[in-house]
Amino acid sequence: MQIQDSLGQGSHARVYRADYLCSSVAIKIYDNHDKASLNAFIGELEAYYKQPVYHTEPQTGHQSMIENGSLLQHPNIVQVVGAYQKNNKSYLLTELSEHGNLLQLIRSQGVLSELSKALKTKLKACIQVAQALAYLHQHAQVYHRDLKAENVLVFHQSVEADSILVKLCDFGVSKRFELEANAPPTVQKASSPPSAEISQVIATEPAERTQTLGTIPWMAPEFLEHRIFTEKSDVYSFGILMYEIFRPYTDSTASVASPYPNLQLVQISYQVVNEGLRPDLGVFKRQDLSLLGQQIIPLMKQCWSSNVDDRPTARDLVKRLTSIVQKM
């Protein structure tokens, strides 16, 4: 294997292009001395392989993962090629996207910035992410726990042909259902600030992320307050992702990743739980609202409802979004 140019730096790993068995792949390199980085690598393996088995090669010292294949097999989930550990580093090889992530694409001020021309393409991207999420919840029994446009890779895109192919990636903080505790109690509306533990984590985490928390602005209120996570918590994040996909971007906002650009993480956590803070719908232009107002924005708002029972399932999302596209 030959590692080539850098593709970027994630929260816990640096990503490179590499040549492997005559094919181009992406390789994520984790630092085993960094607990959060190592845990992210382990999280990826547990999502893809459930119970990874290692074999150490006597001559090279490589630890090659032996598996018959990834358990996550879906056309909208990035596939793992292999993984190994060597010299205090962990390596995860995946299929390579030549088009970057969905956030980079939608805020690039290209043709996708014109909603009237790109509406169907954006809806198709939403459908594909929802299909991946439904597969995770129904078949793989996995919570993603860090769903956002930055964690969706683009493999093909053509607005002229209303065509796009996206795949969900980054399972570093995901969790399988069987690893969860018993079913959580009904979540009540918050009446107090986030716990001191969460506030301390938020205040000291520069990358807006921890191994247990995911990414704060996309997190559901029941997790921020009670540390409870269900499939409906992923659906909440999907609603925020929809906002990322459909909101307009200008030159001044194109570099802003957070849906709450003027708030600190502690403020976001408190206001989401206690004051019903959600992304600003006032950013949409009048002509955009005419396209989104009847079905898409109501669905988005239903996803981020404070009442988890009001949120649709991922399977419902696929059906409703597909119905919208079919009627266009």
Secondary structure, DSSP 4 states (H G I P E B T S, - for coil): -EEEEEEEE-SSEEEEEEEETTEEEEEEEEETTSHHHHHHHHHHHHHHHSS--EEE-TTT--EEE--SS-S---TTBPPEEEEEEETTEEEEEEEPPSS-BHHHHHTSSSGGG-HHHHHHHHHHHHHHHHHHHHHIIIII-EE----SGGGEEEEEEETTTTEEEEEE---TT-EEGGGS-SPPPPPPPP-SPPPHHHHHHHHH-TTSEETTTEEGGG--HHHHHH----HHHHHHHHHHHHHHHHS---TTTTT--SSSTTS-HHHHHHHHHHS-----GGGS-HHHHHHHTTTHHHHHHHHT-SSGGGSPPHHHHHHHHHHHHHT-
